[in-house]
Amino acid sequence: MDAKTQKSELTRAAIVGAAMNLALAEGLEAITLQAVASRLGLSKSGVFSRVGSREALQKAVIEEYGRGFLADVFVPAMQKPKGLPRLNEIVSRWIARTRDVEMHTGCLYMAGAFEFDDREGELRDVLFDEITRWRAALRRTVLLAIESGELKADTDPAQLVSELNGVMMAQLHDARFLRDPQAADRATQTWQRLLSSYLA
């Protein structure tokens, strides 16, 4: 990669990063080319030349958030054996990320879901696809734990994924709104109690 291309890539990364910070603070609809340009000391046309339209930048933010989330939560857990060890590792990492990252920034998946729950359009579709892809990966992990005999044979994977998502929403709510320093510990205890009801 030549120096000019490398600089362009770094600038694009900075643009997406600034746009993500804006989205986490004020919502995806707060992202505009001008707002991001002002944050970085760039021209609006300079932002456009690297990311395209406002909608393209919003989409890039959702996709980048998804990459970071999977890199922290899902990818490292793939090193664990299939079944319960992998599921436990995913949940442990999800709780830790919520405690160490989303507690301070907010969660784009959750905030975006509330922001776009009653809207239609391409941006909602992109967010929907990212969230459902993550939940499908989590569901597959649960299925593997059922197939290994570690979870009850009659476990409904969709139900467990939904309950787990509720645990994480509660942790984020308690950490950010109630400012409860024990939110992550409570989430861990809730997960252990929930898991015990599914163990074979």
C-alpha positions in Angstrom: 0.0 0.0 0.0 1.5 3.3 -1.0 1.6 6.3 1.3 -1.2 8.1 -0.4 -3.5 5.1 -0.3 -2.6 4.4 3.3 -3.3 8.0 4.3 -6.7 7.8 2.5 -7.6 4.6 4.4 -6.6 6.1 7.7 -8.7 9.2 7.0 -11.6 7.0 6.1 -11.2 5.1 9.3 -11.1 8.4 11.2 -14.3 9.5 9.5 -16.1 6.2 10.3 -14.8 6.4 13.9 -16.0 10.0 14.3 -19.4 9.1 12.8 -19.7 6.1 15.2 -19.0 8.3 18.2 -21.7 10.7 17.0 -24.1 7.8 16.5 -23.4 6.4 20.0 -23.9 9.8 21.6 -26.9 11.1 19.6 -28.2 8.3 17.4 -27.7 7.1 13.8 -29.9 9.9 12.5 -27.5 12.5 14.0 -24.8 11.4 11.4 -24.4 14.0 8.7 -21.4 14.6 6.5 -21.1 18.1 7.8 -21.2 17.1 11.4 -18.5 14.5 10.9 -16.4 16.9 8.8 -16.6 19.6 11.6 -15.5 17.1 14.2 -12.4 16.2 12.2 -11.5 19.6 10.7 -12.2 18.3 7.2 -14.4 19.7 4.4 -17.8 18.2 3.7 -16.6 17.3 0.2 -13.5 15.7 1.7 -15.7 13.4 3.8 -17.9 12.7 0.8 -15.0 11.7 -1.4 -13.9 9.0 1.1 -17.2 7.5 2.2 -19.9 8.7 -0.3 -23.4 9.7 0.9 -24.7 10.2 4.4 -26.5 6.8 4.0 -23.3 5.1 3.0 -21.6 6.5 6.1 -24.4 5.4 8.4 -24.2 1.9 6.9 -20.4 1.9 7.3 -20.8 2.8 11.0 -23.3 -0.1 11.6 -21.0 -2.6 9.8 -17.9 -1.4 11.7 -19.6 -1.6 15.0 -20.6 -5.2 14.1 -17.0 -6.1 13.2 -15.8 -4.7 16.5 -18.5 -6.5 18.5 -17.8 -9.9 16.9 -14.0 -9.4 17.3 -14.5 -8.9 21.0 -17.2 -11.4 21.8 -17.6 -14.1 19.2 -14.3 -14.7 17.4 -12.1 -15.4 20.4 -14.7 -17.8 21.8 -14.3 -20.0 18.7 -11.0 -21.2 20.3 -13.1 -22.9 23.0 -14.5 -26.4 22.4 -18.0 -26.6 20.8 -20.8 -26.8 23.2 -21.1 -25.3 26.7 -17.5 -24.0 27.0 -17.9 -21.9 23.8 -21.4 -20.6 24.9 -20.1 -19.7 28.3 -17.1 -17.9 26.8 -19.3 -15.9 24.5 -21.6 -14.8 27.3 -18.6 -14.0 29.5 -17.1 -11.8 26.8 -20.4 -10.2 26.1 -20.8 -9.2 29.7 -17.3 -8.0 29.9 -17.6 -5.9 26.7 -20.9 -4.4 28.0 -19.1 -3.5 31.2 -15.9 -2.2 29.7 -17.2 -0.6 26.4 -20.9 -0.2 26.1 -21.3 1.1 29.6 -19.3 4.1 28.6 -20.5 4.5 25.0 -23.8 2.8 24.7 -24.7 -0.1 22.4 -25.4 0.7 18.8 -27.4 -2.5 18.4 -29.8 -1.7 21.3 -30.0 2.0 20.8 -30.4 1.6 17.0 -33.1 -1.0 17.5 -35.2 1.5 19.6 -34.4 4.4 17.2 -35.5 2.4 14.1 -38.2 0.1 15.6 -41.0 2.0 13.9 -39.3 3.1 10.7 -38.8 1.4 7.4 -35.9 1.8 5.0 -32.5 0.6 4.0 -30.7 1.7 7.2 -33.2 -0.2 9.3 -32.6 -3.2 7.0 -28.8 -3.0 7.5 -29.2 -2.8 11.3 -31.7 -5.6 11.3 -29.4 -7.8 9.2 -26.4 -7.2 11.5 -28.4 -8.0 14.7 -30.2 -11.1 13.2 -26.8 -12.4 11.9 -25.4 -12.1 15.4 -28.4 -13.8 17.0 -28.2 -16.6 14.4 -24.6 -17.2 15.4 -25.6 -17.3 19.0 -28.4 -19.7 18.2 -26.0 -22.0 16.4 -23.8 -22.0 19.5 -26.8 -23.0 21.6 -27.7 -25.8 19.2 -24.2 -27.2 19.4 -24.5 -27.3 23.2 -27.8 -29.2 22.8 -26.3 -31.6 20.4 -23.4 -32.3 22.7 -25.8 -33.3 25.4 -24.8 -30.4 27.8 -28.1 -28.6 27.5 -31.5 -30.3 27.7 -32.7 -31.9 24.5 -36.0 -29.9 24.5 -34.2 -26.5 24.9 -35.7 -23.9 22.6 -32.6 -22.1 21.2 -34.6 -19.0 20.1 -36.0 -18.8 23.6 -32.6 -19.0 25.3 -31.1 -16.4 22.9 -34.0 -14.1 23.6 -33.6 -14.5 27.4 -29.9 -14.0 27.1 -30.4 -10.8 25.1 -32.7 -9.6 27.9 -29.9 -10.2 30.5 -27.6 -8.0 28.4 -30.2 -5.3 28.0 -30.8 -5.3 31.8 -27.0 -5.0 32.4 -26.7 -2.0 30.1 -29.7 -0.3 31.5 -28.5 -0.8 35.1 -25.0 0.2 34.3 -25.7 3.3 32.3 -29.0 4.6 33.6 -29.0 3.4 37.2 -25.2 3.7 37.4 -25.1 0.4 39.3 -21.4 -0.7 39.7 -22.6 -4.2 40.3 -24.5 -4.5 37.0 -22.0 -6.9 35.4 -21.9 -9.1 38.5 -25.7 -9.2 38.5 -25.7 -10.2 34.8 -23.2 -13.0 35.5 -25.4 -14.3 38.3 -28.5 -14.1 36.2 -26.8 -16.0 33.4 -25.6 -18.7 35.8 -29.2 -19.1 37.2 -30.7 -19.1 33.7 -28.1 -21.6 32.4 -28.8 -23.9 35.4 -32.4 -24.3 34.2 -31.2 -25.5 30.8 -28.5 -27.9 31.9 -29.0 -31.6 31.0 
